[in-house]
Amino acid sequence: MNPVLYLWFLLLASDTFAYIQIIHLKERLEIVSLVGTLNEEAHLHISLSDKDGKTIGGHAMGDLEVFTTAEIVIGELSDLQFTREMDERTGFPELVIRPRSENTTSA
């Protein structure tokens, strides 16, 4: 059986923080993609498909409820540090990847 989700909050794509749209989905949906980073604050992008194959995607927000099962593989890159820093050019906190210093402990 495919992973089916029941309760979702999605932050839809926007070109500015001035227009942020969060939608609430309460239906059975299949995860077709889930990617992102797990730091102090998770930053996850998700694509969901309904029974007709219609797909919607965005940033996964809040608590997510799985109806049946979800198979999720998590990889660790222990020599790298992932952070988000405000980018003056884009106006968004962007992903920054740096070598992890030897005196930095893994979260």
N, C-alpha and C positions, 0 to 999 in steps of 0.2 A: 504494500500500500504506500502511496506517495505521502510525503509530509503535508498535512493539511492544517491551515491556521484559521483561527476563528476571530481573534480580536487584534486589530492593528491600528496604530496611529502612524501616518506617513507625513513627512515634511516634503512637499513637492519642490521640484527645482525652481529656482528663481535667480534672476541676475542681480538682485539687490536685497539687502536685509529689510528694506522698506516694504517689500511685498512678500510676506511669508504666509504660506497657506498650509495648514495642517488638516488632513482629512482623517476621519474615523471610519474604519471598515469593520463591519461585524458580520462576516460571512466566511464560508469555508473556501480557503484559497491555498494554492500550492506554491511553495517556495521554488522558484526557478533559478534564482541566483541570490547569494548573500555574500558580500565581501566588505572588508573594512579593517579597522584596527581596534584592538582591545588594549587600551591604556587606562589611565585613571578614569577617563570618560570614554566609553565605547563610541566609535564613529562607524556606523554600519549602513551600507547601501543595500537595499533589497528590491528584488523584482518578484511580483506575485501574479499568479494566473488564476482566473476563475474557471468555472465548469465549461465555458464556451471557448476558452483559450485566450480571452482578452487579458492583456497584461498591463500592470501598473507598477511603477517603481518610485522610489524616493528614499529618504533617510528613515530608517526604522527609529521610532520614538517610543519612549516609555516601556511599560511591561507588555510583552507579547505572549499570547496564549496559544499553545500548540494543541490542536484537537486530537491528533493521533500521535505520530512520531516525526521527528526531524533529525536527519543525519547531517551532522555538522562536524567538519574536520578543522581543527585549529593547529596552525603551525607556529613555532616559536623561532624567532631570529635573535638569539641571545647576544650576538655581537653588535646589534643595531639598536638605536634608540629612536622611537617614533614620537614626535610631538606635533602640536599644531601651533603655529605662530601667525599673528596678523600680518597679512601681506598688504602693504600700502597700495600696490598697483591694482590688485583685484578687489580690495576691501573685505576680504574673507579670511578667516583663519585657515591657512593652508598646511598640508602635511609637510613636515621637515624630517628627513631621515639622516641620522648621523651615526658614526661609529660610537658604540657605548664605551665610555672610559672605564678603565679597570677598577676605579674606586666607586663606580655606580653599581648599586645592587639592583637585581631584577625585581620588578613589582610582583 
